[in-house]
């Protein structure tokens, strides 16, 4: 091989590295979790791209919450490895947690703090300067339509307000990746639209959102990348168009992927309805 061949190979490798794009937001390898004899997550491998709006979808009990809890360091896996931005979640937790924001399902908040106090406390725990925390807190309260409840105790917040103040706390330190577990569950349409607008603005800046849901219409309208999970396994993943394939909707593709059947129509329930007692 001559010098020119070496130059061509080097140039080709550089071009290949450029074409590869940014490193993935999340890399999951061989992730397992059991609760007693019940396998919740069954050795999944999954790579989630950076800078995308990603939906992790599946029926109830699919393992979505367990997976997100392990990915974000809230639950230790039985086996497997998770990297976020190239950092191992369990070996380098400080580097990982400074890069992520998390809104878990059933979020527990400091309920005897007012909304504004909660954000001030959260920001200072993150090590942000006080002036910067105050500025960001006021902006988030305004954008999320919580300014009028800034001095109201969190214990008195509605479900939608709790989701919004939890989202504000997760965004306060401007994370690279935001993890949301069922962020629209139990939220009224007005609050849902507000949350949606903030998330769309966040991803438009190049950040990554990963959220779980079992509402296919919502995922289809928001996400450009989807992973379908059922019975603790990943059934399909990739850009929305590829996962949807030839189906008329993500809902139709999802039902085919998880092997759903119309059980209600198959059962003999002739006693149900018809006005008889």
N, C-alpha and C positions, 0 to 999 in steps of 0.2 A: 504493500500500500504506500503510495507516494504522499508528499506533503499536501498536494492539492486534495487528495482523497480525504485526508484528515480534516482539512478545513471544511469540506462539504459535509462531512459527518457531524462536525461540531455545529455548523450552521443549521443542519437539519434537526439536531437535538434541541437547539435553542428555539427554533420555530415550533417544535412539538411541545415544549414546555409552555410557550406562550399560548398555543391553541388549547392547552389543558385547562386554562382558566384558573380562577381562585381555588384554594383548597376548600374541601367541603365544610359546611357548618358543623355537621355532626357525623361521626363514623361509629357505627355499632357493630360489634363482632361477637358472635356466639353468646348472646345475652339470654340468661336463664333465670327464672324465679319460680319457686314452689311455695305454697302455703299448705303445710301438712302433706297430704297426698295429692292436692290439687295443683296442677301445673298451670300457672298464670301466663308465663312467657316462655316459649319453647325454642330457645336457641336461635334467636333472630339475628340476621345480618342485614344492615341497612345503612346506606350512605345518603345523607340529606344535603342538597346543594346550598351554597350561601346565596344570599340576596334574593330569596324567593319567598312567596307566601305559600306555606306547606300545610296541607291538611292530613292528619292521621285519623282515618275513619274506620269505623267498625261497629258491629252491634254491641249492645250492653254485654259486659263480661268478656269482651274480646281480648282484654289485656292492655288497653290504651293507657289508662291511668297508671297502672303498674309500670309500664314501659317509660312513660314520661317521668315518673318518680325516680326511677333508676338513672335515667339519662341526666337528670338535674341534681343528682346527689342526695335526694331526699330518702331513698331506699336503697340499701346495699343489695346488689345482685348475688345470686348463688354462684354464678360463673359468668365469664364474658368480660368484655372491655368496651368502654365508651370514651371517645375523644371528642372534645369540643374545641374547635379552632386549633387542633393539633395538640391539645393538652389533655392528659388523662384525668377523668373526673375524680377518680379516687386517689391517685398519686399526687396530683397537683390541684387540690380543691380551691385554693385561694385564687390561682390564676383563672380557673374556670368560672368561679362565682362572681368575679369582677366583670366578666364578659357577658353574663346572662341575666335576664329578668324572668321571674317565674310568677305565674298566677295559678296556683294549684286549685283543684276542686275542693270544696269545703274549706276555703281559706279561713284561717283563724287570725283575727286582728286584735290589736289592743283596744278593746271596745270602750274603755273608760277614757280614751283620748278623743278629742275632737278631730275631725278630718284633717284640718290644717296642722294640728299638733302631731298627728300620725306621720304625715309626710316630713315634717321637720325632724322628727326622731329618726325615721328611716334614712333620710339623707345624711344625717350626721353619723349614723352607724356605718354608712358606706364610706365615710371619710371625706365627704364633700365639704368645702368651705361653707360656713353658715350663710353668708350673703348669697352664694350661688344656690344653695338649697332653697332659701326663701323665694328667690326669683323663680326658680323652676316650679316650686310648689304652687305659687300663685298662678302661673301660666297653665299648669295642668288642671287646676281646679276650675279655671275659667273655660278652657277648651272642653272639659268633660261635664260642663254645666253643674258644677258642685260649689260654685262660689257662694251661693246662698246658704249652703249647709257647712261652710268651712268651720264654724264654731259649734256645730252640733255634734254631740257624742256619736261615735260610730255605732254603739249599741242601738241607737234609734234610727239608723239608716235602713232604707228598704233594701230588698235583694239587688235591684239594679244599681242603687247607690253604692252598695258594698262592692259589687263587681267593678264599678268605676274607680273607687278609691283604691282598690287592690291593684287595678291596672296602673293607676298613677304611681303607686309605690314601686311597681315593677319597672316602670319607665324612667323613674327619677334620675338614675345614674347613667342614662343613655346607653343601654346595653347593646351589644352587637347582635344578640339573638334573644328573642322573646318566646317563652314557652307558656302556652295558655291551655288549661284543661277545661273544656266545656265552658268557654267564656260567655256564651250567650244563653246558657241554661237558666231558666227562670227569670229572664230579663225582659222588661216591657219593650215594645217596638221603638219607642223614642230613645231609650237608653241604648238599645241594640244599634240603632243607626248612629248614635254618637260614638260608641265604641268602634264601630266599623270604620267611620271616617278617620279616627285617630290611627287605627292600624294601617289603613291604606296610605296615609301620609307617612307613617313610620317606614313602611317597606319601600316607598318611592325614593327614599334617601339611600337605598342600598342595604338596609338592615334585613334580617331574616325573622319571619314569624313562623312558629310551628304550633299548631293548635289541634286539639282533638275534638271530634264531634261525631254524632251519629245522624246528623241532619244533612242529607246529601245535597239538597237544594242550596243550603247556605255555603257549603264547601265549594260547590260548583260555581257559585257567583263570586266567591272571594279568592279562591286558590288557583295557582298556575302549576302546582306540583302536588301529587297525592300519593299516599301510601295506604293501602287497604289491609286491615288486620282482622283476623277471625281466629278464635280458638288458640290464641297465643302465638300465631304465626303470621308472617307477612305474605299475603296472597298476590299482591301486585304493587308495583311502585313505579313512579316516573312522572313525566309531564301529564297534565290533566287530559290532553287530547289522546295520548297514547293509552292511558288507563281506561278511558271511556271507550276507545276503539270504535267499532261500528254501532254501538248501542245508541239509542236516541237520547239518553241522559246518563249522568253518573249514577243515578238511582238504579237504572236498569242494569248497568254494568256491575254495580255493587252486588245486587241480588244474585246475579249469575256467579260472581266470584266467591261469595260466601255460601252458595248452595242453598239459598232460601227457598222454601216451598210455601204454597198457599194452604197452610194447615187448616185455617178456619173454614175454607170451602170444602175440605175433605172430610170433616167430622160430621157425625150425625147429631145435629142440634135442632131437630124439628120441633122441640118444645120451646125454643127461644123465639120470642116475638109473636106476631100474629094475633095479639090481643087476648090470648088464652091464659088462664091461671090454673 
